[in-house]
Amino acid sequence: MKTKPGKMFFIFSKVLVIHSLCIAVGMFILAAPISPVFARADTKINVMTQNLYLGADIFKVVEAADNPERIPYVVADVFQTVLYTNFWARAEAIADEIASSQPDVIGLQEVSTFYTQTPGDFLDGNQIQASDVVIDFYEVLNNALQTRGLDYKAYQVTNADVELPMVNPTSPTYLSDVRMVDHDYILVKQDRGYLSWVVLARNYALNLGLDLSGNYVEFTRGYLVVGAYVKGKFYRFASTHLEVSSSPDSVFRIVQSAQMTELLTALKFLSFLNPKTTIVMGDLNSSPEDVAGFGYHPEYDMWLPYVPPYKQAVCAGYLDTWLLQDDYDEGYTSGFEETIDDPEDTLESRIDHIFLYPNFQKLDNVLSDVVGDHPDDMVANPLDPENLVLWPSDHAGVVSEIRFLP
């Protein structure tokens, strides 16, 4: 997606350094071993990452920014696609993947909650937040997991909270408002002897935003760090969803690069305070093929250098678990078409990753698998009159079984 100069703005969070240090030190104290009756350490941990897919291509709205009159129509179209791609049905397929893989820890991205308000007041300037829940992805997925006897403790960071008007012929004003709230989650299996706690839940200092119909809309992203005692060992887990990459010379590359730098810096600081084996899960929107370059900064009319997130992770000493296997294929995870209903559709890039920083633990072996990428994984769509099938997400998930030497 190309963005014209002057259309894109940056948001920098106002974060006090002293406040952050106090929180970090507090988390260091909290993360210290607490001495329950621990079981003998198991050398294996099973980890999964999955982008749930919010259900439509929201960048269609961005592309309509030059013609504000079109925005309510485009938003309505996007919302109908969200309903068509039916997360109620897709959650059953994702829960089946989890039940089959039995991960100890799961990183989830694009865990969306959609709200509506009728009649809408967005264009009137009142902007009372829409609060009628249409679907809460986490609640739907958790219900599917519990139906399968799976119990996970959930931690979240709230990211973008975006509300826009949409055409609705049944509304007295012919308009409703639709609101999307984005989250990243980490789920930790509830089992005897397992402990977990939040270390950090932050939004990135650098995000993208747009002026849509005279209203500023910020596309905030974030990261979540959780400490966990699993199978007799302490670990640190992070889940994130970085900004999209777009073209090699775009401002998006600058932003996602800055976000990855912030995440790695935070993890390095936490490791300095309290060293632990660290596992990063997420949709990094960056593949091993990405190379460093220069992106155009429209606000300052400058070209700025960037290093892709994947390259940053490798240079920081993180190990790509997909490549730690004895045998592996391309491992593509992205991305199916918007309506995710074509069994012939294929994945074309590997941008969903599980990275490992062993912290002096010695690896025995790693087995990884891509899940949700075979037509047999598709699920029937009850909302479609022809009962077509849907992929579990527009991204495949990744599961890594990591085994350490005793």
RAWOQUI-V745412 format. One record per backbone hydrogen bond with DSSP energy under -1.0 kcal/mol. NH is the residue of the N-H (numbers start at 1). CO is the residue of the C=O. E is the energy in kcal/mol with one decimal. If there is no record, write none. Layout:
BEGIN
nh | co | e
NH | CO | E
NH | CO | E
END
This chain:
BEGIN
nh | co | e
7 | 4 | -2.0
9 | 209 | -1.6
11 | 207 | -1.3
15 | 13 | -1.1
20 | 16 | -2.2
21 | 17 | -2.6
22 | 18 | -2.4
23 | 19 | -2.1
24 | 20 | -2.8
25 | 21 | -2.8
26 | 22 | -2.4
27 | 23 | -2.6
28 | 24 | -2.1
29 | 25 | -2.0
30 | 26 | -2.4
31 | 27 | -2.5
32 | 29 | -1.1
38 | 36 | -1.4
42 | 231 | -3.6
45 | 402 | -2.6
47 | 400 | -2.7
48 | 105 | -2.0
49 | 398 | -2.4
50 | 107 | -2.4
52 | 109 | -2.9
58 | 56 | -1.1
60 | 57 | -1.4
61 | 58 | -1.5
63 | 59 | -2.1
65 | 62 | -1.7
67 | 64 | -1.9
70 | 67 | -2.2
74 | 70 | -2.4
75 | 71 | -3.1
76 | 72 | -1.7
77 | 73 | -2.0
78 | 74 | -2.6
79 | 75 | -2.7
80 | 76 | -2.2
81 | 77 | -1.7
82 | 78 | -2.1
83 | 79 | -2.0
84 | 80 | -2.4
85 | 81 | -2.7
86 | 83 | -1.3
90 | 86 | -2.2
91 | 87 | -2.8
94 | 90 | -2.2
95 | 91 | -2.5
96 | 92 | -1.8
97 | 93 | -1.9
98 | 94 | -2.2
99 | 95 | -2.6
100 | 96 | -2.2
101 | 97 | -2.5
102 | 98 | -2.9
104 | 46 | -2.7
105 | 46 | -1.5
106 | 187 | -2.6
107 | 48 | -2.8
108 | 185 | -2.6
109 | 50 | -1.9
111 | 183 | -2.2
112 | 110 | -1.3
113 | 181 | -1.9
114 | 135 | -2.5
115 | 179 | -2.7
116 | 132 | -2.0
117 | 177 | -1.9
120 | 175 | -2.2
125 | 122 | -1.2
126 | 121 | -1.2
127 | 121 | -1.0
132 | 116 | -1.7
134 | 114 | -3.2
135 | 114 | -1.2
137 | 112 | -2.8
140 | 136 | -2.3
141 | 137 | -2.7
142 | 138 | -3.2
143 | 139 | -2.2
144 | 140 | -1.7
145 | 141 | -2.4
146 | 142 | -2.7
147 | 143 | -2.0
149 | 146 | -1.8
150 | 145 | -2.6
153 | 188 | -3.3
155 | 186 | -2.0
157 | 184 | -2.1
159 | 182 | -3.3
160 | 220 | -1.3
162 | 180 | -2.7
164 | 178 | -2.4
166 | 176 | -3.2
167 | 72 | -1.9
168 | 174 | -2.0
171 | 168 | -2.1
174 | 171 | -1.5
176 | 166 | -2.7
177 | 117 | -2.5
178 | 164 | -2.7
179 | 115 | -2.9
180 | 162 | -3.1
181 | 113 | -2.5
182 | 160 | -2.9
184 | 157 | -1.9
185 | 108 | -2.5
186 | 155 | -2.2
187 | 106 | -2.7
188 | 153 | -2.5
189 | 104 | -3.1
190 | 151 | -3.0
194 | 191 | -2.2
195 | 229 | -1.8
197 | 227 | -2.3
199 | 225 | -2.8
200 | 225 | -1.8
202 | 223 | -2.3
204 | 221 | -2.7
207 | 11 | -1.2
209 | 9 | -1.4
210 | 217 | -2.7
212 | 215 | -3.1
215 | 212 | -1.8
217 | 210 | -3.2
219 | 208 | -3.3
220 | 218 | -1.2
223 | 202 | -2.8
224 | 239 | -2.1
225 | 200 | -3.3
226 | 237 | -2.9
227 | 197 | -2.5
228 | 235 | -2.3
229 | 195 | -3.1
230 | 233 | -2.6
233 | 230 | -1.3
235 | 228 | -2.8
236 | 277 | -2.5
237 | 226 | -3.2
238 | 279 | -2.3
239 | 224 | -2.2
240 | 281 | -1.5
242 | 283 | -1.7
250 | 247 | -2.1
255 | 251 | -2.0
256 | 252 | -2.7
257 | 253 | -1.8
258 | 254 | -2.2
259 | 255 | -2.4
260 | 256 | -2.1
261 | 257 | -2.1
262 | 258 | -2.1
263 | 259 | -2.3
264 | 260 | -2.7
265 | 261 | -2.2
266 | 262 | -2.3
267 | 263 | -2.4
268 | 264 | -2.3
269 | 265 | -2.2
270 | 266 | -2.3
271 | 267 | -2.3
272 | 268 | -2.0
273 | 269 | -2.0
274 | 270 | -2.8
278 | 357 | -2.3
279 | 236 | -2.8
280 | 355 | -2.4
281 | 238 | -3.4
282 | 353 | -1.9
283 | 240 | -1.3
284 | 351 | -1.9
290 | 287 | -1.6
293 | 306 | -1.6
295 | 304 | -2.9
296 | 249 | -2.4
297 | 302 | -4.2
301 | 297 | -1.1
302 | 297 | -1.6
304 | 295 | -2.9
306 | 293 | -2.2
312 | 308 | -2.2
313 | 309 | -2.4
314 | 310 | -2.0
315 | 311 | -2.6
316 | 312 | -1.6
317 | 314 | -1.6
318 | 313 | -2.4
319 | 356 | -3.3
321 | 354 | -2.1
323 | 320 | -1.2
333 | 349 | -3.1
334 | 349 | -2.2
336 | 394 | -2.1
340 | 337 | -1.8
345 | 342 | -1.9
348 | 334 | -3.1
349 | 334 | -2.4
353 | 282 | -2.5
355 | 280 | -3.0
356 | 319 | -2.4
357 | 278 | -3.3
361 | 358 | -1.4
364 | 403 | -3.3
365 | 403 | -1.3
367 | 401 | -2.2
369 | 399 | -2.4
371 | 397 | -2.4
377 | 374 | -3.0
378 | 375 | -1.5
379 | 390 | -2.5
381 | 388 | -2.6
384 | 381 | -1.7
387 | 384 | -2.2
390 | 379 | -2.9
391 | 340 | -2.5
396 | 333 | -2.4
397 | 371 | -2.6
398 | 49 | -2.3
399 | 369 | -2.7
400 | 47 | -3.1
401 | 367 | -3.6
402 | 45 | -3.1
403 | 365 | -2.6
404 | 43 | -3.5
405 | 362 | -3.2
END
